[in-house]
Amino acid sequence: MSRARRLWLGAALLLALVLIALTFPMRLALAWAGAGEAGIAAREVRGSIWSGELVEARLGALPLGTVAASLSPLALLTGDVDLAFARSDERLGALSGRLHGSHPRGVSDVNGVATLAGGLGPIPVDSLRFEGATLRFDADGRCAQAGGRLQLAVAVPIAGLDLSRGLSGPLRCADGRAQAALASQSGMERLTLTFDGKGTWRARFAIRVDDDPAMAATLAAIGFKAGPDGFGLTTAGRF
């Protein structure tokens, strides 16, 4: 076989591989890479790995809505999931980031707003705002990497306090768990949330009363208990 013919066949093979990669269905790629085990779910998956769409997507307890998505072909070759996603929705707000199926699994560079289904037990968290957030966990569910910031908006007033402007703070790893140490703008209200890669979470919401007996009585009536950091409510659950 002549050199020119070998070059032509090589170019044709390369073109065929590119065309296959460009048109490979996103649905099949996610199933092959075990996206469900990584906590990714959607009512419907459309398009190819380069230009796909996940309809009513979820990441664990976080509803993502309908997002545009693309998969890294290099990650797929090793059976991994590395999915870039973006949502531009006037009603739900913008949201973007990357999902990682392993090595370690989780999310990175997340920016935007998501709701939290069910809140945090008796703490009525309505929405989460991510700012450059990274949360990744190893195979045992221990926090491997955490960074960026998180803001929680509390939808319902607690004991007359309006916390709709939210509590915010940094994300980090602490004792093998991801931790968000959040505070309101006044610093009078603080919420410490910790969780692991298996979905278990713990939260402590503390409110400083500062010699306000009426507020103290109201908080005690709804389950808060006096402590060194003010009146606190501790709760736990699973996403």
Residue pairs with C-beta under 8 A, 6 or more apart in sequence:
21 49
21 50
21 73
22 48
22 50
23 48
24 48
24 49
25 45
25 47
25 48
25 49
26 45
26 46
26 47
26 48
26 49
26 52
26 53
26 54
26 69
26 71
27 45
27 46
29 49
29 71
29 76
30 36
30 40
30 45
30 71
30 81
30 83
32 76
32 79
33 71
33 75
33 76
33 79
33 80
33 81
33 101
34 79
34 81
34 101
35 81
35 83
35 101
37 101
38 81
38 99
38 100
38 101
38 102
38 105
39 59
39 60
39 105
40 54
40 57
40 58
40 59
40 81
40 83
40 99
40 101
41 57
41 58
42 54
42 55
42 56
42 57
42 58
43 55
43 56
44 54
44 55
44 56
45 52
45 53
45 54
45 55
46 52
46 53
46 54
46 55
47 53
49 70
49 71
49 73
49 76
50 70
50 71
51 68
51 70
52 68
52 69
52 70
52 71
53 66
53 67
53 68
53 69
54 64
54 66
54 67
54 69
54 85
55 66
56 63
56 65
56 66
57 63
57 64
57 65
57 66
57 67
57 69
57 85
58 64
59 99
59 107
60 199
60 239
61 116
61 117
61 118
61 199
61 239
62 114
62 115
62 116
62 117
62 128
63 114
63 115
63 117
64 85
64 87
64 95
64 114
65 87
65 89
65 92
65 95
66 87
66 89
67 85
67 86
67 87
67 95
68 85
68 86
68 87
69 83
69 84
69 85
69 86
70 83
70 84
71 81
71 82
71 83
71 84
72 82
72 83
72 84
74 82
75 81
75 82
75 101
80 100
80 101
80 102
80 103
81 99
81 100
81 101
81 102
82 98
82 99
82 100
82 101
83 98
83 99
84 96
84 97
84 98
85 95
85 96
85 97
85 98
85 99
86 94
86 95
86 96
87 94
87 95
87 96
87 112
88 94
92 113
92 115
93 112
93 113
94 111
94 112
94 113
95 110
95 111
95 112
95 113
95 114
95 130
96 109
96 110
96 111
96 112
97 107
97 108
97 109
97 110
97 111
97 112
97 130
97 133
98 107
98 108
98 109
98 110
99 106
99 107
100 106
100 107
100 108
100 136
102 139
104 136
104 137
104 138
104 139
104 144
104 145
105 136
105 137
105 197
106 134
106 135
106 136
106 137
106 144
106 145
106 197
107 133
107 134
107 135
107 136
108 133
108 134
108 135
108 136
109 132
109 133
109 134
110 130
110 132
110 133
110 134
110 135
110 148
111 130
111 131
111 132
111 133
112 129
112 130
113 127
113 128
113 129
113 130
114 127
114 128
114 130
115 126
115 127
115 128
116 125
116 126
116 127
116 128
119 125
119 126
120 193
120 201
120 203
120 235
120 237
121 203
121 235
121 236
121 237
122 223
122 233
122 235
123 154
123 191
123 203
123 205
123 233
123 235
124 154
124 155
124 156
124 158
125 152
125 153
125 154
125 155
126 153
126 154
126 155
127 152
127 153
127 155
128 150
128 151
128 152
128 153
129 150
129 151
129 153
129 166
129 168
130 148
130 149
130 150
131 148
131 149
131 150
131 151
132 147
132 148
132 149
133 147
133 148
133 149
133 150
133 171
134 145
134 146
134 147
134 148
134 171
135 143
135 145
135 146
135 171
135 178
136 143
136 144
136 145
136 146
137 143
137 144
137 178
137 196
137 197
138 144
138 197
140 197
141 196
141 197
141 198
142 176
142 177
142 196
142 197
143 173
143 174
143 176
143 177
143 178
143 179
143 196
143 197
144 173
145 173
146 171
146 172
146 173
146 178
146 179
147 170
147 171
147 172
148 170
148 171
149 168
149 169
149 170
149 171
150 168
150 169
150 170
150 171
150 180
150 182
151 166
151 167
151 168
151 182
152 166
152 167
152 168
152 180
152 182
152 191
152 193
153 163
153 164
153 165
153 166
154 163
154 164
154 166
154 167
155 164
157 163
158 207
158 222
159 207
159 215
159 218
159 219
159 222
159 224
160 215
160 218
161 189
161 207
163 184
163 189
165 184
165 185
166 184
167 182
167 183
167 184
167 189
167 190
167 191
168 182
168 183
169 180
169 181
169 182
169 183
170 180
170 181
171 178
171 179
171 180
172 178
172 179
172 181
173 179
174 194
176 196
177 194
177 195
177 196
178 194
178 195
178 196
179 192
179 193
179 194
180 191
180 192
180 193
180 194
181 190
181 192
182 190
182 191
182 192
182 193
183 189
183 190
183 191
184 190
188 207
188 208
188 210
188 230
189 205
189 206
189 207
189 208
190 205
190 206
190 207
190 229
191 203
191 204
191 205
191 206
192 203
192 204
193 201
193 202
193 203
194 201
194 202
194 203
195 201
195 202
195 239
199 238
199 239
200 236
200 237
200 238
200 239
201 236
201 237
201 238
201 239
202 234
202 235
202 236
203 234
203 235
203 236
204 232
204 233
204 234
205 232
205 233
205 234
205 235
206 227
206 229
206 230
206 231
206 232
206 233
207 215
207 219
207 224
207 230
207 231
207 232
208 229
208 230
208 231
209 215
209 216
209 219
209 230
209 231
216 226
216 231
219 231
220 226
220 231
223 233
224 231
224 232
224 233
225 231
225 232
225 233
